């Protein structure tokens, strides 16, 4: 059970780091772009279905994607129940 908890904690950290990295522009081929791509590959299988159910919140001319925050909340609750 400790392994499952550790993996879930690492995955939630990956989601959080992906949120923070989304604030910075990633240039093509740079180190930040590679890290962002890796985090996308790890977190997208869970974020994509949530993103389909929860459309972006309109804020002026842009949209705010709330799916990572919903996944973080759900993952934290799951972590509290099983660990």
HUURHU-V800998 format. One record per pair of residues at least 6 apart in sequence whose ideal C-beta (glycine too) atoms are under 6 Angstrom apart, sorted by the first residue. I is the first residue (numbers start at 1). J is the second residue. Records with the same first field share a line. If there is no record, write none. Layout:
# HUURHU-V800998
I=J / J
This chain:
# HUURHU-V800998
5=83
8=79
12=75
14=39 / 42 / 43
15=43 / 68 / 71 / 72
18=39 / 43
19=68
21=36
26=32 / 33 / 36
46=71
47=67 / 71
50=67 / 70 / 71
51=67
54=66 / 67
56=63 / 64 / 65
57=64
